[in-house]
Amino acid sequence: MKTIKLILVLAILASPLFSKAQTADEIIENYFENIGGMDNFKALEGVKMIAKVNQQGMEIPLEIIQLKDGRQMTIINFQGKQIMQGVFDGETLWSHNFMTMKAEKSDAETTENFKLNTNDFPDSFIDYREKGYTVELMGNETIDGTETFKIKLVKEPITVDGNKEEDISYYFFDTENFVPIAVQSEIKSGQAKGMIQEITMSDYQEIEGLYFPYSMTQGIKDGASNPLTIESIELNPIVDGAAFVFTKETVTEEDKK
């Protein structure tokens, strides 16, 4: 593996197209050229990541699987137990309850909103027009001392408490390397409703000609966040389809009533 090299950065800066980058489309085009090519990303069938998340000083191992057909899951290894979160088999979304360790289906609204994002593998900006999304360059903004292009991405509306609401995210692309280093979006429900969620990305490394961020954080803007470190990435993994299935032995919210 190798990090993005200085020679690549210098070539980017020397190019008139990259140096101007006055439109959102130019920035997105440059982004994909810099990380390995849009066609190569579109050819991906799946990604498997081995990672660790740091929560209050405790490192928790994770296994994250995302497939082109929408199936995905996160496996948390904690105190000798495997806890499945955000498991989607194409129709059903489910997770293990941390208290009972039983598998529970998500409600219909959460599942439908989740389905909307399954066509974004491996990147929301791929074929964004065909998906009905819009992008807009909002100008420049400094993030943690780095000058960035701020791009507004508007996707399909989501449903919140029965009402349709816009799904808007703001991506901040490093003006030198043309890779996103942060994503911000408003939290629509729960105790943190109205707050701004922020995800940061850094340490882009190469796997089979494609670049991925190996260091990330997720939390509240200007607040606490949880660092996540990627240890390895496997492209086009072979995954047992049975692992995604919500079986009859699991317990649903309806069963509890």
C-alpha positions, 0 to 999 in steps of 0.5 A, spaced: 500 500 500 502 507 498 499 513 500 498 519 495 505 521 492 507 528 492 508 527 484 501 526 483 499 532 487 504 536 483 501 533 476 494 535 479 496 542 481 500 543 474 494 541 470 489 547 468 483 543 469 485 541 476 487 548 478 481 552 476 476 547 478 470 552 478 464 548 478 462 542 482 462 537 476 469 539 475 471 537 482 467 531 482 471 529 475 478 530 478 476 527 485 475 520 481 481 521 476 485 522 483 482 516 486 483 511 481 477 512 476 470 512 476 469 506 471 474 502 476 469 504 482 463 502 478 466 495 477 466 494 484 462 488 486 463 489 494 468 492 499 470 488 506 473 493 511 477 490 518 477 496 522 477 499 530 473 504 533 475 508 539 470 509 544 472 512 550 479 510 550 476 503 548 478 500 542 472 495 539 474 491 533 469 492 527 468 488 520 464 492 515 461 489 509 458 493 503 456 489 496 453 492 490 447 489 490 445 493 497 446 488 502 451 490 507 452 489 515 457 491 520 459 486 525 462 488 532 466 484 536 465 486 543 467 482 550 467 475 546 460 477 542 459 478 535 454 484 535 450 485 528 448 492 526 445 495 520 444 488 517 440 489 510 439 483 506 435 487 500 429 487 503 429 487 511 434 491 515 435 488 522 440 489 528 442 485 534 439 489 541 445 490 545 441 489 551 437 482 549 442 480 544 436 478 540 436 480 533 430 485 531 427 488 525 427 496 524 421 499 523 418 501 516 420 508 515 427 507 517 428 501 512 425 505 507 430 511 508 436 505 508 434 502 502 434 509 498 442 509 500 443 502 497 444 505 490 450 509 493 455 504 493 461 505 492 460 513 492 454 517 492 457 522 486 457 516 481 452 517 476 448 522 481 444 525 475 441 518 473 439 517 481 436 524 481 441 528 485 443 535 484 450 538 486 452 545 487 459 548 489 458 553 495 464 556 495 471 555 499 471 553 506 477 552 511 476 545 515 481 544 520 486 548 517 485 545 510 482 549 504 476 546 501 471 546 496 464 546 499 459 542 495 452 541 497 449 534 495 441 533 495 439 526 494 432 523 494 427 526 500 427 521 506 421 520 511 421 523 518 415 521 522 411 520 516 413 527 513 418 528 507 424 532 508 430 533 504 436 529 504 442 534 504 449 533 505 455 538 505 462 535 502 468 538 503 474 537 498 481 538 499 483 543 494 490 540 493 488 533 492 481 533 490 478 528 495 473 529 501 476 530 508 469 532 511 462 531 510 456 534 514 449 533 515 443 535 519 441 530 524 433 529 523 431 525 529 432 523 536 435 526 542 441 530 537 435 532 532 437 539 529 445 538 530 450 537 525 453 530 524 460 531 521 464 525 518 472 526 517 476 522 512 484 522 512 490 518 510 488 515 503 491 509 501 491 505 495 488 498 494 489 495 487 489 502 484 483 505 488 484 510 494 480 509 500 481 513 507 484 509 512 482 514 518 475 517 519 471 520 525 464 520 526 460 525 531 457 532 532 460 538 529 465 541 534 463 536 539 465 529 541 467 524 535 469 517 535 475 515 531 475 509 526 482 506 523 481 502 517 486 496 518 485 492 511 480 493 505 478 487 501 475 488 494 470 484 491 470 479 497 466 472 497 461 473 502 456 467 505 449 470 503 446 467 509 449 471 514 445 477 511 438 473 513 433 475 518 432 468 521 425 465 524 429 464 531 430 472 531 425 476 535 422 482 532 419 488 535 412 486 534 413 479 537 415 483 544 408 486 544 
